[in-house]
Amino acid sequence: MPSAAHVRERALVRRLLAGPAPPAIEVEELALAIVGRLANDARKVQGEAAGRPARPATAARHREIAEDARSHVGRHFREPLSLRGVAREVGTSTYHLSRLFRRSTGYTVHGYLTQLRLRAVLDVLADDRVPPARLPVDLGFASHSHFTAAFRSAFGFPPRETCKISKA
């Protein structure tokens, strides 16, 4: 039976080959998820427990790191971000940040970034003065098709429907 890491690795390769290139932060997180799965598999083989509770001071520091990262992403969500850059900003490794952020927020860093960008789009789509073709680029999406797919996935309808709904 193939490990979950192998399945994720194949999915990442397919995603990269399918084009257009996904944002770097998404690729970094997928790669770290693969490494994390491999580490968990290795611990299981060695019979180690995969996660003991942190001491209160450590848990508080973990929450602080996740909150600092959330705040940084919130301030810079319109810019191209990398997991390495966010981790550097909050003083931790990419792997550690990825685990802490998801545990604290329920989102990956990339997922949180995408949610912020999509919510910002909702405000702008209703404004007739803003050309819709500029939105994806202005809000940090790699391409218009990436934006449309993310929007449809998050809200269940394409961006052009938002104008109709908000004017109804």
Summary of the structure (lengths in Angstrom):
residues: 168
radius of gyration: 18.3
end to end distance: 52.4
largest distance: 60.9
contacts: 454
relative contact order: 0.11
helix: 74%
strand: 0%
